[in-house]
């Protein structure tokens, strides 16, 4: 089975959060931890991804399916399920402080099941710590350290699968 659509972007996780939400959603919803989850929280029209760090940009992959997403994902964590309302069909990948990293027009609108998987979280934390230690030892400027940090963009990654929820959801 092939996805209906695929999207990908790099996003800066201000406050260690990436906020996927409907383009018409209010921004004053309180984020709630999804029971049993480690990396996602939600508030009907928002899916919050809790990132491991906020120094390098994270890569967000999104796939839209007609029905439940395929189960096999070698190299990715176990999925964390959730639900997201996207009545407009336009999903923003919001970086909070600097605005959206991407705006994606989904082929299906409405209430959507979600599954979020991750990879690279521990690698990102380790590589950032190593870079900061080397920068301190060598006396790099903030600008030099920031430039080197760009090489770590996309080390931490998230795979978000979406598909329409049934009317009973």
C-alpha positions as CSV (number, residue, x, y, z in Angstrom):
1,X,0.0,0.0,0.0
2,X,1.3,3.4,-0.9
3,X,0.6,6.6,1.0
4,X,-1.7,9.2,-0.6
5,X,0.9,11.9,0.1
6,X,4.4,12.4,1.6
7,X,5.9,15.5,3.1
8,X,9.2,16.3,4.8
9,X,10.7,19.4,6.4
10,X,13.3,20.6,8.9
11,X,12.0,22.4,11.9
12,X,13.6,24.2,14.9
13,X,12.1,22.8,18.1
14,X,11.8,25.9,20.2
15,X,11.2,24.9,23.8
16,X,11.9,21.3,22.5
17,X,8.4,21.2,20.9
18,X,7.2,20.9,17.3
19,X,3.5,21.7,17.0
20,X,1.6,20.1,14.1
21,X,-1.8,21.7,13.8
22,X,-4.7,22.7,11.6
23,X,-4.1,26.1,9.9
24,X,-7.3,27.5,11.5
25,X,-6.6,26.1,15.0
26,X,-6.5,28.5,18.0
27,X,-3.1,28.7,19.7
28,X,-4.5,28.9,23.2
29,X,-5.2,25.2,23.8
30,X,-3.4,23.6,26.7
31,X,-1.2,20.7,25.6
32,X,-2.1,17.4,27.3
33,X,0.2,14.4,27.5
34,X,-1.2,11.5,25.6
35,X,-1.5,8.6,28.1
36,X,1.4,6.1,27.7
37,X,3.4,8.4,25.4
38,X,6.9,9.7,25.7
39,X,7.1,12.0,22.7
40,X,3.6,13.3,21.9
41,X,1.0,15.4,23.5
42,X,-2.2,16.8,22.1
43,X,-5.2,19.1,22.2
44,X,-7.7,18.1,19.6
45,X,-6.3,20.3,16.7
46,X,-2.7,20.2,17.9
47,X,-0.2,17.3,17.9
48,X,2.8,18.3,20.0
49,X,6.1,16.4,19.5
50,X,8.4,16.7,22.5
51,X,11.9,16.7,21.0
52,X,15.0,15.6,22.9
53,X,16.9,18.9,22.3
54,X,16.4,22.4,20.9
55,X,19.9,23.2,19.4
56,X,19.6,21.6,16.0
57,X,16.6,21.4,13.6
58,X,14.7,18.1,13.6
59,X,13.4,16.3,10.4
60,X,9.7,15.7,10.3
61,X,8.4,13.1,7.8
62,X,4.7,12.9,7.3
63,X,2.7,10.3,5.4
64,X,-1.1,10.4,4.7
65,X,-2.8,7.1,4.2
66,X,-6.3,6.0,3.1
67,X,-6.5,3.5,6.0
68,X,-4.3,2.5,9.0
69,X,-0.6,3.0,8.3
70,X,1.6,0.0,7.6
71,X,3.1,-1.6,10.7
72,X,6.7,-2.4,9.7
73,X,9.2,0.4,10.2
74,X,12.8,-0.9,10.6
75,X,15.0,1.6,12.4
76,X,12.2,3.5,14.0
77,X,10.8,3.4,17.5
78,X,7.5,1.8,18.3
79,X,4.6,4.1,17.4
80,X,2.8,6.4,19.8
81,X,-0.9,6.7,18.7
82,X,-3.0,9.8,18.9
83,X,-5.8,11.7,17.2
84,X,-5.7,15.1,15.4
85,X,-8.5,17.2,14.1
86,X,-7.6,18.9,10.8
87,X,-11.0,20.2,9.5
88,X,-9.4,22.6,7.0
89,X,-7.1,19.9,5.5
90,X,-4.1,22.3,5.8
91,X,-1.5,21.2,8.4
92,X,1.1,23.6,9.8
93,X,4.5,22.4,11.2
94,X,4.8,25.2,13.7
95,X,8.1,26.2,15.4
96,X,6.2,28.5,17.8
97,X,8.8,31.3,18.2
98,X,9.6,31.7,14.5
99,X,6.3,30.5,12.9
100,X,5.6,27.6,10.6
101,X,8.5,25.6,9.0
102,X,6.0,24.1,6.5
103,X,2.4,24.2,5.4
104,X,1.0,21.0,3.9
105,X,-2.3,20.5,2.1
106,X,-3.5,17.1,3.1
107,X,-5.5,14.9,0.6
108,X,-8.0,14.2,3.5
109,X,-9.4,16.6,6.1
110,X,-11.3,15.9,9.3
111,X,-10.5,13.8,12.3
112,X,-7.3,11.8,11.8
113,X,-5.6,8.9,13.6
114,X,-1.9,9.5,14.1
115,X,1.1,7.4,14.8
116,X,4.4,9.1,15.7
117,X,7.8,7.2,15.6
118,X,11.2,8.6,16.3
119,X,14.9,7.9,15.6
120,X,18.1,9.7,16.3
121,X,17.1,11.3,19.6
122,X,20.0,9.9,21.6
123,X,22.4,10.5,18.7
124,X,21.4,14.2,18.5
125,X,21.9,14.7,22.3
126,X,25.3,13.0,22.2
127,X,26.6,14.8,19.1
128,X,25.4,18.2,20.4
129,X,27.2,17.6,23.7
130,X,30.4,16.6,21.8
131,X,30.2,19.7,19.6
132,X,29.7,22.0,22.6
133,X,32.6,20.4,24.4
134,X,34.9,20.8,21.4
135,X,33.7,24.4,20.9
136,X,34.6,25.2,24.5
137,X,38.0,23.5,24.3
138,X,38.9,25.3,21.1
139,X,37.4,28.6,22.0
140,X,34.9,28.8,19.1
141,X,32.7,31.9,18.9
142,X,28.9,31.6,19.1
143,X,28.8,32.1,15.3
144,X,31.3,29.3,14.7
145,X,29.4,26.9,17.0
146,X,26.1,27.8,15.4
147,X,27.5,27.1,12.0
148,X,28.8,23.7,13.1
149,X,25.5,22.9,14.7
150,X,23.9,23.1,11.3
151,X,25.7,19.9,10.4
152,X,23.5,18.2,13.0
153,X,20.2,19.3,11.5
154,X,18.0,16.3,10.8
155,X,19.9,13.9,13.2
156,X,16.7,13.7,15.4
157,X,13.8,12.6,13.2
158,X,10.1,12.0,13.5
159,X,7.8,9.9,11.3
160,X,4.1,10.9,11.5
161,X,1.5,8.7,9.9
162,X,-2.1,10.0,9.5
163,X,-5.2,8.3,8.2
164,X,-9.0,9.2,8.5
165,X,-10.7,8.2,11.7
166,X,-13.9,6.3,11.4
167,X,-17.1,8.1,12.4
168,X,-17.1,6.2,15.8
169,X,-13.8,7.8,16.9
